[in-house]
Amino acid sequence: MTRYAAVIFVAFTFVSCNWVHSQDASALSEESKSLLGMLARIQQSDDAELQAMATTVKELPEGKVDQALRIKAAGMIGGRLMELKKTDAAAAQFLDAVKLPHASGQSAQGCANMWSVAMDKLAYHLRDTGKSEEIIPTLDQFTRHSESVCFKATFADLRQKWLLYTGDENGSKEYLRKSVLELFPLTDETAVHELVPLYDLVKNLGFNDRDLRRTSLDQIAESAETAITSGESLEPFSVFTNCRWLLCKNAIAEGETDVDITRYSAGVEELSQIAFKHASEQDSKGIQLLLSSFEKQMEAMKPSKLIGKLVPEVDVTWIAPAEGDSFEKFRGKVVVLDFWAIWCGPCVASFPKMQSLQDRFKEEGLVVVGVTNWYGYEWDAIEKRPVRSDQDIEQSAIDSGDHAAEVSAIREFLKEHKVNYPQLAVGKKADASFGVESLPTIIVVDKNGVIQKVLTGSSEATHASLSRMVNELLNE
C-alpha cells in the first residue's frame, strides 16, 4: 500500500466523472434530491432514524432514482448501524443494499463499487461473529445479480479475496484465473468505465498466471490509451499509468535481468500531453498529480541505494518475544525484515507467506523479523480487532506517547493471524533510514549484515523472488 495511494485517489477523483458531476443537478428527480439530503444526515442519525431511512430507500420506486446513489445510501446506513454496534441490523441492511437493482452504463462502475463495500462489510460481520463458513455461500447468492462487466469484475475480485481470507488459497487462484479468462480478451465494445474494475481484478493474478496477467494488463493499457488519444475520456489515464507501473514491477519481481524501466515509461509523457489538450483546469490538476505519482513510482523501481550497505542502526522496541531480542543474536544468519502496518491489507495477506518462509528455512539459518510502526491503535476486545484510539491525534504525539496499549494490540493482532516470528516497532525516522516508501517493504540482509535486496508488495512474484534470494544467501 503505497503512500502515493492518497495522491492517486485525489487525482482520480479529478479525472473521473461520477454520476453527480456528469448530470445537471436540475435534471435530478425529486427522489434523487431527497436521497442526497439523506446522505448528509446518515452519520448523525440514531438507530430509529436509520431504520426509517432504510425503509424509505427500500421503497423508492425504480426508474425515479439513481441506482448507484440508492445503493450508496443503503450501504452507508448499514455502516452507521455497525458503528452504533447494531450488528444484526447492520447485517440485514447490507443484505438489503446488495439486493437492490444495479444501474447500467456509466453509473455501473459506481454502483458495483458501492455494492462491493456493502458486501465486504457484511462478510467482515460474518467473520467477526464466527460465521466464516457462511461468507462464500452468502456472496454466491448474488452471482447473477448483474450482467454488467463492472459488476462481474468487482464481484470476482471480492469473491477471490474472501476465498483467500477464509483459507482456500488454491480455490482463490483458480476462481480468479477463470474469471479473468471469461472477461478477456477485450473487444471494441469494452467501455471506458469498465477498465478500472478489470484492472483491479487482473492485478491480483499470481506468479503462475504471469503470462495471462501480462497480456491482460497490456490489453487494458491499450484500451485506455485509445480512449485518451481519441478524446473519448480522460478517466483511463490512471488505469494506463497503473498498468505500466505494475508491468514493470512484475518484471522485476519475476526475476527478469536488466529490466529496462524506460521501456515501461515510454509514451506516458506524450499521452499526458494529449490528455492535457482535452482537459479542463480541474482535470489538468488531476492528470499532473497522476503523472508526478507515476514518475515517483517508476523512480522507486530503480535498485535501492541501500543495497551493498550495512543495516542502519535505529532505535527499536521489541514486541515479540515479549522479553525482547537483539540483532546481535542474528549475526551469521540471513535476516528478512518485513515492514508492515496493522492497517495494511496487503501486509496482512503476506503474513502466511512470511511464516512459511521462516518455517521452511529456520533450521538453515534464516530469521524473519516483522517491523512495524506506531499508529496509535489499541485492541477492541469485543470486536477482536485493532482500532485507532484517537482519529485526530498527530503522528508526532503517537511517536512520543506511551505505547503499552499499542504493543498489546499488535500482540493480539499477531496472535489472531498465527504469526510467531520476531516483531519490533520503530519510529518514522527509522522508516526513512531504511528507505521505506510503501508497504509492505521487504529487506533481505546477508550473514554479514549487508543489505542484498529490497522488495515491495505481497504478490506471488515478490515472494518467489524473495525465496530465491534467501536460498542463494543461505547457500553462500
N, C-alpha and C positions, 0 to 999 in steps of 0.2 A: 504494500500500500504506500504509494509514493507521496511525499509531501507536496508534489506538484498536482496531486489529485484535486485539491480545492481550486487551484488555478484553472485546471481543465474544466471543472464543473461550472465555474463562473463564466468562463469563455463560452462553454457550450450553451449556456442559457442566453448568451448574446446572439449566437448564430442559429439557434433552434427556434422554430416558430411553433409555440404551443397554441392550444385552441383559443386561449384568451386573446392573444395578440393577433391571431390570424382572422379574427372575426370582429366586425363592427359591434361594439357593445350595445348600440341602439337596436341591433338586429336580434339580440338575445330574447328568448321567450321570458315571460314573467316567472315561469317556474325556474329557469336557469338563474335569473337575477335573485330569486329567493334563495337558491342554493348558495350563491356567492355570499349572501348575508349570513347564512347558516355557518359556512366555513369559518367566518371571522369570529363566531361565538363558541365554537366547539370546545376550544381549550379552556374556556372559563365556565363551562357548564357542569352541573352536578348530575348525579345518576338519573334522577327523574327527568330532567330536561333532555338528557341524551336519549333516553328511551323514547320520548316523544319525537325527537328529531329522527330517530331510526324509523319509526312508523311512517313519518312524513316522506322520508326518502324512498321507502319501500313501496309506498302507494302512489308515487308520482307516475303519471301516465306516460307510456313510451311514446317517443316521437315529439314530445314537447320539451324535452330537457336533454342537454348534452350528456351522453352516457359516461364519458370519461370523468366529467365533473360529479356525476351521480355516484360512481364507484369511489371516487376520492372522498366524498362526504361520508359514505358508508364506512370506508376504511378508517377515516380519521375518528369517527365515533367509536369504533372498536378500539382504536389506540388509546383514546381518552379513558374509556372504560377500564382498559388494562392498567393505566396509570392510577386509577382510583381503586385498584385491587379487586375490581368486579370481574374476575377472570372468566367465570362461566358465562356471564352476559356478554363479555368481550368475544369469547369464542363463538357464541351464537351469532353475534353481529358480523364477525369476519365471514362466517359461512353465508350469511345473507348477502354480504358485499360481493363475494365471488360468484354468487348465483345470478347476479344482475347481468342483463344482456350487454354485449360488447358493442362498441362503436366500430365503424368501418372507416376506410380511407385514412386521412391524415391523423385523425383522433385515435386510431387503433393503437399506435405506439404508447401514447399516454395512458390509454385505457388498460393496456396489458401491463404496463409498469405499476399502475395503481392496484390492479388485481394481484400482482405478484407480491407487493408489500403486504396486503391484507392476508394473503395465503401464507406468506412467510411467518407472519406474527402468529397465525393460528398453529402452524407447525411447531413453533417455539413453545407455544402454550401446551400442546400435546406432549412435547418432550419434557417440559418442566413439571408436568403433572403425572409423570410416569407412564405415559401412553405412547411411547415412541413407535410401538408396533402399529399404531393407527395412522401414522403420518403418511406413508406412501398410499395406502388404500384411500385415505381422505383426498389426497391430491388426485388420485386416479378417477375420482368421481367427476372431475372437471376436464378430463382428457379431450372431450369433444365439445368443450364449452364454446369454442370459436374456431372458425376455419381460417382466420387471418394468419398470414406469415408471422406478424408481430406476436400474436398470442402463442402460436406453435413454438417459436423460438424461445419466448420468455418462459413458457410452461416447461419446455425441455430443460432449460437452464436450471430452473427451480427444482425440478424433479431429480436431475442428476446430482445436484448439490445435496439434497436430503438423502438420497441413496448413499452418498459418501458419508454424510454425518451419522447415519444410522448403522454404519459399519459394512455396507455392501459395496466395497471399492470396485470389485470386478463388475458388478451389476451397473454401477455408475458409469464406468468406462464404456461398457457395451451399449448402454442406452444412449449415451452421448454420441458415440460413433454412428449408431443407427439414425438418430435424429438429424445429424448433420448430413448424412447421405440422402435422407429424404428431402432436405431443403435445398440441396445443391445438385447440379450446377445452377448458378443464377441465370436468369434469362433477361431479355429486353423488357419483360413485364415487371421485373423487380422494382418496387417503388423505393424512392429515396428514404422514406420514413421506416423502411424495413431493415436498413443497413445496420443501424445501431443494435437492435436485438440479435441480429445474425452475428455481428462481431462479438457481442457478449457471450454468445453460445460457443462459437468456434474457438475463442481464446482458451477455453478450458480443455481442449483436446490435449492428450498427453504425448509423451515421447514416442510411444509405439505407433501413434497416429500422426507422426510429424509430416508425412507427405500429404495426407488429407488436410491437415491444418494449414500447410504452406499454400496449397492450391486454393483452398477456400479463402484464406486471407488475401491472396492475390486477386481473386475474383471480386471480393468486397472492395478492395482498394481501386480496382479498375472501374467498378460501377460508380464509386464515389468521385473519382477523377472525371468521369464522363459527365456526371451531373453538374459538377462545378464548371468545367470548361464550356458546357453548353449554356450556362447561365440559368439552368433549371432550379438550382438550390445551392445555398452556401452551407447548409446544415452538415453535409458529409465531410467537410474539411477535417473535423475532429476524428472522424472514422478513418479517413485516409492517413493522417499522421499516426494514429494509433496502430494501424495495420503495419505501416513501415517500421515503426519502433519495435513492435512485437516480432516481426520477421527477423529483424536484426538481433534482438535479444535471444531469440530461439536459436539462431545460427551459432551464436557464441556459446550458449549453454549446451548445445548438442555436440560441441567439441570440434566444430569446423576450425581449421587452422587459417591464420591470416585473414580473418573476416574483414572485408573492405567496408567500413562504416559509411564511407561517402556514397557507396552504391545505393544504400538504403535511404540516404538523404537526398539523392538526386531527384530533381524535379519538384521538391516540396516548396522551395523558394519561388520558383516560377509559377506554380499553381496558386500560391498565396497571392501573387500579383494579379492573377486573373480574378481571383475571388475579391480582391480589393476593388477592382473595377466595377463589380456588381453590388458592392456593399454600401449600406447606409453608414452613417458615422458610428452608430452604436455597434453594428455588425463588424465594422473595421477594428474596433477595440477588441472584440472577441477573437477575431482572426489573429490579431497581433499577439494576444495572450497565448493562444494555441501555438503559434509559431515559436514564440520565445520558450514555451514549455518544451516543445519538441526538440529544440536545439539543445536545451539543458539535458534532456533525457539522453540524447544521442552522445553528448559530450561525456555523460556518465558511463557510456558503454566502453569508453577507452580504458585500457588497462589501468588499474588503480595505482596511484603514486606510492601506496603503502607496500606494494609487492617488493620483496627483497629487503625490507626493513624489519627491525625488531618490533615486537608488540609494544605499543605505547604504555607507559606507566600511568595508571589512573587510580583514583580512589574508588573502592568498591564496597558494597555491603553484601555479604553472603546471605542468601535466603535459604538455600538448601544445599547441603545439610545444615540444619539449624545451628549446629555448634561452630559453623564456619569452616572454611577451607583455605587453601593457599595455592597460588600459582607455582610456588616452589615445589609442590608435590608433583607437578606436571612436567618437570624438566625431564627431557629424554623421551617424552611422549608426543604424539601428534594431537593437536588440540583444534577442535572446531568450535568457533564462537558463533552462536546463533542469536543474532539481535532480533528481539521480538517485542510486542506490546500486547497488553491484556485486551485491548480493543480491536486488535488487528486480525481479521478473519483469516487471511492467507497465512499468517504466522501460526495460528492455532491449527490450521489444516496441515501444517508441516510437522507438528509435534510427533505423530506416529512414525513418520519417516525418520526423524531425528532419533527417536527412541530405538527404532530398528537398526539404524546405523551404529549407535552406541552398543547395542546388544551384540551386533554382528562382529565388531572389531575390538571390543573391550579387551579381550584376552591378548590381542596383538599389540596393544599399547595406544588405543585411541581414547580420548576424553572429549565428550561433547559438553559444552558449557553454555547454558542459556543466559543471555544478557538482556535485561530489560531496563526500563527507566521508571522514574517516579511520575505518576499521572494523577495522583490524588484519589485512588479508588479504595473502597472498603468492601467487605463481604456482606451481602444480604443473606442472612441465614434462612429466611423464609423462602425466598425465591431461588436460593442457592446459586447466586451469580454475583459477579462484581458490579458495583455501582459507583458512580462518581459522587463523592461525598459533598462536593460543592462545585456546581457547574460554572460558577463565575470566578473561581479562585485563579490567581495569576500563577504561571509556571514557576516564577521565582519564589513565591510563597510555598509552593509544593516542595521545591528542591530543599528549602531551608527548614521545613517543618518537621514534625515528628512522624516517622514513617512506620511506626509499630502497626497501625491498623492496615496499612497497605501491604506490609510484609505478610501479615496474617492472611489477607485477601489473596495474595499471589500464591501462597502455600495451598490454600483451599482450592484455588483455581487449577493449580498443577495436579493436585490430588484427583480432582474431577476428571482431568484429562489423562490420568495414569502416566504422568511424566516423572521419572525418577533420576534423571541425570542432574549434575550440579547446576545451580542457578545463582546468579548475582544481579545486583542492581547498580546502575551508575547514574551520574548526572548528565545533563545536556552537554556540558563541556567535553565529557568523555566521548559522547556520540560524535562530536566534531573531530576529536583526536583520531577516531577510527574512520572518519570519512563517511559516516552513515548518512545517506541521503534518502533512503527508502527502507521500508520494512516488508518482509524480513530481509536482512542482510546477513550473509554467512562469510566468515573469515576463517581461512584454513592456515594453521600455523605448524611449521615443521618441528622436528625434535630439538632444534637449536633455538627455538623461539622466534624464527623468522617467518614473516607472512609470505605465503606462496600463492594464495588465490583469494579473490573476493567475488562472491556471487550474490545475486539478488533474486527474490521471488521464491515461490514454493512449487514451481512446476516440476513435472517428472524429469524434464530435460535438465533443470537445475540440479536436482538430486542425483541424477545419473552422472553428471559432470563431477559433483561433489564426491560421489562414491569412487569414481576413477582416480581422482586426485588423492583421496585418503589412502587408497590401496597402493598407489605409487609411492607415497611418502613412507608408509609403514614398511615397504619392502626395500627402502634405501639402506 
